[in-house]
């Protein structure tokens, strides 16, 4: 018998040989890989009333790029955020809007917050028996395990009524901040050998405030810190039905599976580095740039180093300037525009204006360099992940939690799409794959 490693290498070689499909066949059979056409547009697979992403306008019968827009239930996201009070936390109000389809009045909002608070507490000994077992720096995996285990504590797991599904969604929305932070605290204690502390979430605080409270030994945070994190969560809540994790939510929901399994599947999708982990790459790249240039105000020096990144000569040798470009937006990402204003405030409070300046300079110079190489006429813009990692770093949130914080926000969008799928559709999603298998004798 061969050693296991040698056998795995042999299997890999056989899989690569037998699974490889001639690229020309995709063109021959007009296959839209990644459910995107030859122009990169998503293949239409459904309808939604939850959100709208706008990146172009039709003028004289032709599509022309425009500044990006993101709408939640008929409202521009920047207008929703600007309508909040200076120190008002808006996560729960916008969550109600996405889930229910309308902004709540004072009474409905009080009832919604009360329900969220009632559902916040984890089952008895759940932290000890589940979260603290086999801790890892992969917080998304720990959270996913916790989500699936929570199903074991649900007395109405198999009840398929809409009200029960809504209750399960609200429960997970309320518990996600705790699952994320506790998973990190367990990892930080058992793997990094740091002190262990468990702060209980407060139903009277917003998710952003609870995250900062549970993550910090002294529970203290400033109004600016809470407001910036709250804004980041709102901006990450929802982004159409076609993004990978939300489409996963739709697919699993369509099979009739339960809420916990559906959200666990969405978590597995989000944790992929092509989806939810981009801001970490931005942070690493910006640290590399800072270490290799002398004057952030010298446009020529910065541009020359960015050219080296594009030429695969430095950083990770992938030829990518992370945080630049988006699958939909071309001229601007509305989420980035909104977040940037708050980032500036936080950078001033934290004494990190010079770092913010480097981000600004990179944001200004990089798009043109990319467009020159790709001859891209439609435009390249920074996306929301360009600044989000910097925000989390200034808030003292460890990198291991970056994607988990994304999940704390996106669980709202996933829930809205699950509810809409249940209300509107009763048909399993089953796209077709054409077989190009060669038949063999024997």
DANORZI-V634124 format. One record per run of one state. SS is the DSSP state (helix for helix, strand for strand, loop for the rest). FROM is the first residue (numbers start at 0). TO is the last residue. If there is no record, write none. Layout:
[[SS,FROM,TO] [SS,FROM,TO]]
This chain:
[[loop,0,2] [helix,3,18] [loop,19,21] [helix,22,27] [loop,28,31] [helix,32,34] [strand,35,35] [loop,36,40] [strand,41,41] [loop,42,49] [strand,50,58] [loop,59,60] [strand,61,71] [loop,72,73] [strand,74,75] [helix,76,81] [loop,82,89] [helix,90,99] [loop,100,104] [helix,105,117] [loop,118,124] [helix,125,130] [loop,131,137] [helix,138,152] [loop,153,160] [helix,161,189] [loop,190,205] [helix,206,214] [loop,215,221] [helix,222,235] [loop,236,242] [helix,243,253] [loop,254,257] [helix,258,269] [loop,270,276] [helix,277,291] [loop,292,297] [helix,298,309] [loop,310,322] [strand,323,323] [loop,324,332] [helix,333,349] [loop,350,351] [helix,352,373] [loop,374,380] [strand,381,381] [loop,382,383] [helix,384,393] [loop,394,397] [helix,398,423] [loop,424,441]]
